[in-house]
Each structure stands twice: as structure tokens, then as C-alpha cells.
């Protein structure tokens, strides 16, 4: 299930990157923060939901494939 681990890594990495950019935006302030902070935080929430969904699917497939009757 290496593909699942890669997908989880990409999803969590994307969340981390957007979070860091959003935090930098809040720290910097000014026009950039006014125009981008809200959009970045909405994108972060969307990416978190996608990451959670990917993690749940990977866990489901991993537990399903390892449990043999």
C-alpha cells in the first residue's frame, strides 16, 4: 500500500504548505493579508477535509486487505 502512503504524504504536505503560507500572510499583514488570508484559510480547510478522506480510505483498504478470514 505504498501508493496510499504517498497520497497521504502529499495531502498532508499540501495542508502544511498552505498553512505556512497563511500564517506568513497573517504575520506580514498589509494588502497581501487583506486579499489572501481568508482564501488561504478556506483552501486549508478544504485540503484538510480531502486529507482526512484520503487517510480514511487508505486505512479502510489497509485493514480490509490485511484481515483474512
C-alpha positions, 0 to 999 in steps of 0.5 A: 500500500505504498501508493496510499502512503504517498497520497497521504504524504502529499495531502498532508504536505499540501495542508502544511504548505498552505498553512505556512503560507497563511500564517506568513500572510497573517504575520506580514499583514498589509494588502497581501493579508487583506486579499489572501488570508481568508482564501488561504484559510478556506483552501486549508480547510478544504485540503484538510477535509480531502486529507482526512478522506484520503487517510480514511480510505487508505486505512479502510483498504489497509485493514480490509486487505490485511484481515483474512478470514 
